[in-house]
Amino acid sequence: MLEIISPREYVNRPDVLADAGRYIKKYGKNVLILYTAKSLEVVKQPLFASLEKAGVSYELVFFAGYPNVEKAEAYASTYAKRIDAVIGIGGGRVIDMTKVLGNLLDVPIIAVPTVAATCAAWAAISILYTDEGRFIEVHANNRAPSLILADTRILMQSPVRYTYAGIIDTFAKWYELEPYLKLKWRDSDLLVTSDVAQRAFGLLIAQAGKAIAEAGKGIVSDAAVQTIDCILFLAGLAGSFKSDKPYRGAAHTFYNLSTQVFPAPQLLHGEKIAFGLIFQQVLLHKQPAEIDETIRLFANYFNLFTLKDFRLGNHSGQQIATLAGNIAHAIQREYLPQAGFTHSKQEIEAALYEADRLIGIGKEQYF
């Protein structure tokens, strides 16, 4: 079985929001805009002028916290008869919220990312949490955003920490698929997804440093466009294929389940994924030189975070043991053992501590 869910339109270029109304009016004339505290400030001047010029009316709703179905249902009950499209402006959480709402209302979804920290603007799924930031589920929406407007200038002028996190999250698409390439039978979706993920990995290594350095000087170059394409488009495309085989990686399982034990809201998604990727390499018994190479690579993007950085508190040993048990259960239930995922709670707990130790050494050596 293979199912592909992807956006209809993706536009990535500097200053595209000056033309936003021309794109958006194809999907709705009365739109609801969900936005976060800082996101509206960076887009409102070009976006609102363009919407008004195109004859698109809009209502604004401030979104804070974490996305979940209950919030989407509350929005839906208020705005169902007043809008014909929804727009999410900001990062992954508000865009994930917008996707759930758009699917509930069965109206087009438009994503306007203001940071390139994940591929949420492209993906059909939404990551849902409790109000306290604890992972609930990967929510499978029936549709992806119809339109993505990625203003390269705005994205590259955002705090560089978000772009670094997005680079690591894009790297994860390759690292998490790589163990499955040793399977005797590789489905077409695995082959295509791994090709796309590997391409994004290589392009980011080649272009991201240049793009970020130029952005620091106010220059938005072709390297910047390609960097954003990798984080939003290629990483998103790699996640657009759904099959009946669970090609899951340990890094995202670590991310999801760690939030249930220690939410660590001070760290970005990609920053937690960085730890999860080193954990996966330890778990799969990668050679020390390969693990060190990964740690050095992540140091280039200032993404080396130990368990101390997660601020576990006074019961860290108990929390790690709980997390290890939860990961072991997920592996037994959701992973393909042929890829090497056959680990006990004790092995997982040991791998978490070893990843922490190696990252700590890396921080001393490379920072």
C-alpha positions as CSV (number, residue, x, y, z in Angstrom):
1,M,0.0,0.0,0.0
2,L,1.3,3.5,-0.9
3,E,-0.5,6.8,-0.2
4,I,0.9,10.2,-1.0
5,I,-0.4,13.3,0.6
6,S,1.2,16.6,-0.4
7,P,0.4,20.3,-0.9
8,R,-1.0,21.7,-4.1
9,E,1.3,24.8,-4.3
10,Y,4.6,25.6,-2.7
11,V,6.2,29.0,-3.3
12,N,9.6,29.8,-1.8
13,R,11.2,33.2,-2.8
14,P,12.2,36.4,-1.1
15,D,9.3,38.9,-0.5
16,V,6.6,36.5,-1.7
17,L,4.2,37.8,0.9
18,A,3.9,41.0,-1.1
19,D,2.0,38.8,-3.6
20,A,0.2,36.7,-1.0
21,G,-3.3,37.8,-1.9
22,R,-2.9,36.7,-5.4
23,Y,-2.2,33.1,-4.2
24,I,-4.6,33.0,-1.3
25,K,-7.7,34.3,-3.1
26,K,-7.8,31.1,-5.1
27,Y,-8.6,29.2,-1.9
28,G,-10.8,31.6,0.0
29,K,-12.2,35.1,0.3
30,N,-13.0,35.0,4.0
31,V,-10.1,33.6,5.9
32,L,-9.2,32.9,9.6
33,I,-5.6,33.6,10.5
34,L,-4.0,31.9,13.5
35,Y,-0.8,33.6,14.5
36,T,1.7,33.6,17.3
37,A,3.1,36.5,19.4
38,K,6.1,37.3,17.2
39,S,5.0,36.0,13.9
40,L,2.5,38.6,13.0
41,E,4.9,41.4,13.5
42,V,7.2,40.2,10.7
43,V,4.5,39.5,8.1
44,K,1.7,41.9,8.8
45,Q,2.8,44.8,6.6
46,P,3.2,43.0,3.2
47,L,0.6,40.3,4.0
48,F,-2.3,42.6,5.0
49,A,-1.7,45.0,2.2
50,S,-1.7,42.1,-0.3
51,L,-4.9,40.6,1.2
52,E,-6.7,43.9,1.0
53,K,-5.6,44.5,-2.6
54,A,-6.9,41.0,-3.5
55,G,-10.2,41.5,-1.8
56,V,-9.6,38.9,0.8
57,S,-11.2,39.6,4.2
58,Y,-9.6,38.1,7.4
59,E,-10.2,37.5,11.1
60,L,-7.2,37.3,13.4
61,V,-6.9,34.8,16.3
62,F,-3.9,34.7,18.6
63,F,-2.6,31.2,19.3
64,A,-0.5,30.3,22.2
65,G,0.5,27.0,23.8
66,Y,0.3,23.6,22.2
67,P,-2.0,22.2,19.5
68,N,-4.7,19.6,20.3
69,V,-8.1,18.5,19.0
70,E,-10.0,20.2,21.8
71,K,-8.6,23.6,20.8
72,A,-9.4,22.9,17.1
73,E,-13.0,22.0,18.0
74,A,-13.4,25.2,20.0
75,Y,-12.2,27.3,17.0
76,A,-14.4,25.3,14.7
77,S,-17.5,25.9,16.7
78,T,-16.9,29.6,16.7
79,Y,-15.8,30.2,13.0
80,A,-17.3,27.3,11.0
81,K,-19.9,29.5,9.2
82,R,-17.7,32.5,8.8
83,I,-14.7,31.4,6.9
84,D,-13.7,29.4,3.8
85,A,-10.0,29.0,4.4
86,V,-7.5,29.0,7.3
87,I,-4.0,30.4,7.5
88,G,-1.4,29.5,10.0
89,I,1.4,32.0,10.6
90,G,4.4,31.1,12.7
91,G,6.2,27.9,13.6
92,G,5.3,24.3,13.8
93,R,2.8,24.4,16.6
94,V,0.5,27.0,15.2
95,I,0.7,25.4,11.7
96,D,-0.1,22.0,13.2
97,M,-3.0,23.6,14.9
98,T,-4.2,25.2,11.6
99,K,-4.0,21.9,9.8
100,V,-6.2,20.1,12.4
101,L,-8.7,23.0,12.2
102,G,-8.7,23.1,8.4
103,N,-9.4,19.4,8.3
104,L,-12.2,19.7,10.8
105,L,-13.9,22.4,8.8
106,D,-13.0,20.8,5.5
107,V,-11.6,24.1,4.1
108,P,-8.2,24.8,2.4
109,I,-5.2,25.2,4.7
110,I,-2.5,27.8,4.0
111,A,0.8,27.8,5.8
112,V,3.0,30.9,6.2
113,P,6.0,29.8,8.1
114,T,8.1,32.5,9.8
115,V,10.8,30.1,11.0
116,A,12.4,27.1,9.2
117,A,12.7,24.9,12.2
118,T,10.7,21.9,10.9
119,C,8.8,20.7,7.8
120,A,5.4,21.3,9.5
121,A,4.4,23.7,6.8
122,W,4.5,20.9,4.2
123,A,3.5,17.8,6.2
124,A,-0.1,16.5,6.4
125,I,0.4,15.3,10.0
126,S,0.1,17.3,13.1
127,I,1.9,16.6,16.3
128,L,-0.5,17.1,19.2
129,Y,0.2,17.7,22.8
130,T,-1.5,18.3,26.2
131,D,-1.8,21.8,27.4
132,E,1.4,21.1,29.4
133,G,3.4,20.1,26.4
134,R,3.3,16.4,26.7
135,F,3.0,14.4,23.4
136,I,-0.4,12.9,22.7
137,E,-0.1,11.6,19.1
138,V,1.0,12.0,15.6
139,H,-2.4,13.1,14.2
140,A,-3.0,11.9,10.6
141,N,-4.9,14.7,8.8
142,N,-6.8,13.9,5.6
143,R,-5.2,16.8,3.7
144,A,-1.9,18.8,3.7
145,P,-1.8,22.5,3.3
146,S,-3.1,23.5,-0.1
147,L,-0.7,26.4,-0.2
148,I,2.7,27.2,1.4
149,L,4.1,30.7,1.1
150,A,7.7,30.6,2.2
151,D,9.2,34.1,2.3
152,T,12.9,33.3,2.1
153,R,13.9,36.7,3.4
154,I,11.7,36.5,6.5
155,L,12.8,32.9,7.1
156,M,16.5,33.7,6.8
157,Q,16.2,36.8,9.0
158,S,14.6,34.8,11.9
159,P,16.9,33.9,14.8
160,V,19.5,31.5,13.5
161,R,18.8,29.0,16.3
162,Y,15.5,28.0,14.5
163,T,17.3,27.4,11.2
164,Y,20.0,25.3,12.9
165,A,17.2,23.2,14.5
166,G,15.5,22.8,11.1
167,I,18.8,21.6,9.6
168,I,19.1,18.9,12.2
169,D,15.5,17.9,11.8
170,T,16.1,17.5,8.1
171,F,19.2,15.5,8.7
172,A,17.0,13.2,10.7
173,K,15.1,12.2,7.6
174,W,18.2,10.5,6.3
175,Y,19.6,9.2,9.6
176,E,16.3,7.6,10.5
177,L,15.8,5.9,7.2
178,E,19.4,4.6,6.7
179,P,19.0,1.5,8.9
180,Y,16.1,0.3,6.7
181,L,18.2,0.3,3.5
182,K,19.8,-3.0,4.5
183,L,16.5,-4.8,4.2
184,K,16.4,-7.4,1.5
185,W,13.3,-6.0,0.0
186,R,13.0,-2.2,-0.2
187,D,9.7,-0.8,-1.3
188,S,9.5,2.0,-3.8
189,D,8.4,4.5,-1.1
190,L,11.5,3.7,1.0
191,L,13.8,4.1,-2.0
192,V,12.3,7.4,-3.1
193,T,12.1,8.7,0.4
194,S,15.7,7.8,1.2
195,D,16.9,9.4,-2.1
196,V,15.1,12.6,-1.2
197,A,16.4,12.6,2.3
198,Q,19.9,11.9,1.2
199,R,19.7,14.7,-1.3
200,A,18.5,17.2,1.3
201,F,21.3,16.1,3.7
202,G,24.0,16.7,1.0
203,L,22.5,20.1,-0.1
204,L,22.4,21.4,3.5
205,I,26.0,20.5,4.1
206,A,27.0,22.2,0.9
207,Q,24.8,25.3,1.1
208,A,23.4,26.0,4.6
209,G,26.6,27.5,6.1
210,K,27.0,29.9,3.2
211,A,23.3,30.8,3.3
212,I,23.4,31.6,7.0
213,A,26.6,33.6,6.8
214,E,25.2,35.7,3.9
215,A,21.9,36.2,5.7
216,G,23.9,37.7,8.6
217,K,25.0,40.4,6.1
218,G,21.5,40.9,4.9
219,I,22.0,38.9,1.7
220,V,19.3,36.4,0.6
221,S,21.0,34.3,-2.1
222,D,20.3,31.2,-4.1
223,A,21.9,29.2,-1.2
224,A,19.2,30.6,1.1
225,V,16.4,29.5,-1.2
226,Q,18.0,26.0,-1.5
227,T,18.4,25.8,2.3
228,I,14.8,26.6,2.9
229,D,13.8,24.2,0.1
230,C,15.7,21.4,2.0
231,I,14.0,22.1,5.3
232,L,10.5,22.7,4.1
233,F,10.1,21.0,0.7
234,L,12.5,18.1,0.6
235,A,12.1,17.1,4.2
236,G,8.4,17.5,3.8
237,L,8.4,15.5,0.6
238,A,10.3,12.7,2.4
239,G,7.4,12.5,4.9
240,S,4.6,12.6,2.3
241,F,4.7,8.8,1.6
242,K,2.6,6.6,3.7
243,S,2.9,2.8,3.5
244,D,1.9,-0.2,5.5
245,K,5.5,-0.6,6.8
246,P,6.7,1.3,9.8
247,Y,9.9,2.9,8.8
248,R,10.4,4.7,12.1
249,G,13.5,6.2,13.5
250,A,14.5,6.3,17.2
251,A,15.2,10.0,17.2
252,H,11.6,11.0,16.7
253,T,10.4,8.3,19.1
254,F,12.8,9.7,21.7
255,Y,11.4,13.2,21.0
256,N,7.8,12.2,21.3
257,L,8.1,10.0,24.4
258,S,10.6,12.3,26.2
259,T,8.0,15.1,26.2
260,Q,5.7,12.8,28.2
261,V,8.3,12.4,30.9
262,F,10.2,15.8,30.8
263,P,8.6,18.3,28.4
264,A,11.7,20.6,28.3
265,P,10.0,23.5,26.5
266,Q,13.2,25.5,26.5
267,L,14.6,23.3,23.7
268,L,13.4,23.3,20.1
269,H,12.2,20.2,18.3
270,G,15.4,19.9,16.3
271,E,17.5,20.4,19.4
272,K,15.9,17.4,21.0
273,I,16.1,15.4,17.8
274,A,19.9,16.0,17.8
275,F,20.2,14.1,21.1
276,G,17.8,11.4,19.7
277,L,20.0,10.9,16.6
278,I,23.1,10.2,18.7
279,F,21.0,7.9,20.9
280,Q,19.9,6.0,17.8
281,Q,23.5,5.6,16.6
282,V,24.6,4.3,20.0
283,L,21.6,2.0,20.1
284,L,22.5,0.5,16.7
285,H,26.1,0.0,17.7
286,K,27.6,2.4,15.1
287,Q,31.3,2.7,15.1
288,P,32.8,5.3,17.5
289,A,34.3,7.2,14.6
290,E,30.9,7.5,12.9
291,I,29.3,8.7,16.1
292,D,32.1,11.2,16.6
293,E,31.6,12.4,13.0
294,T,27.9,13.0,13.6
295,I,28.7,14.9,16.9
296,R,31.2,17.1,15.1
297,L,28.6,17.8,12.3
298,F,26.0,18.8,14.8
299,A,28.5,21.0,16.6
300,N,28.7,23.1,13.4
301,Y,25.0,24.0,14.0
302,F,25.3,24.4,17.8
303,N,23.1,21.4,18.4
304,L,24.8,19.4,21.1
305,F,22.5,19.1,24.1
306,T,23.0,16.7,27.1
307,L,20.4,15.4,29.4
308,K,21.3,18.2,31.8
309,D,20.1,20.6,29.1
310,F,16.7,19.0,29.3
311,R,16.5,20.0,33.0
312,L,15.2,16.7,34.3
313,G,15.1,17.8,37.9
314,N,15.5,15.8,41.1
315,H,14.3,12.4,39.8
316,S,16.4,12.1,36.7
317,G,17.3,8.4,37.1
318,Q,13.6,7.5,37.5
319,Q,12.7,9.7,34.5
320,I,15.3,8.1,32.3
321,A,14.2,4.6,33.4
322,T,10.6,5.4,32.6
323,L,11.5,6.9,29.2
324,A,13.6,3.8,28.4
325,G,10.6,1.5,29.2
326,N,8.3,3.6,27.0
327,I,10.8,3.5,24.1
328,A,11.2,-0.2,24.4
329,H,7.5,-0.7,24.3
330,A,7.3,1.5,21.2
331,I,10.1,-0.4,19.4
332,Q,8.4,-3.8,20.1
333,R,5.1,-2.5,18.8
334,E,6.0,-0.3,15.9
335,Y,9.5,-1.1,14.6
336,L,10.9,-3.6,12.1
337,P,13.3,-5.9,13.9
338,Q,15.1,-6.6,10.6
339,A,16.5,-3.1,10.7
340,G,18.2,-3.8,14.0
341,F,15.6,-2.5,16.4
342,T,15.3,-5.4,19.0
343,H,16.3,-3.7,22.2
344,S,15.3,-4.2,25.8
345,K,14.6,-1.5,28.3
346,Q,18.0,-2.0,29.9
347,E,19.8,-1.6,26.5
348,I,17.8,1.5,25.7
349,E,18.5,3.0,29.1
350,A,22.2,2.3,28.7
351,A,22.2,3.9,25.3
352,L,20.6,7.0,26.6
353,Y,23.3,7.5,29.2
354,E,26.0,6.7,26.7
355,A,24.7,9.2,24.2
356,D,24.6,11.8,27.0
357,R,28.3,11.0,27.8
358,L,29.4,11.2,24.2
359,I,27.6,14.5,23.6
360,G,29.2,15.9,26.8
361,I,32.6,15.0,25.5
362,G,31.7,16.5,22.1
363,K,30.7,19.8,23.8
364,E,34.1,20.0,25.5
365,Q,36.0,19.2,22.3
366,Y,34.1,21.2,19.7
367,F,32.6,24.2,21.5
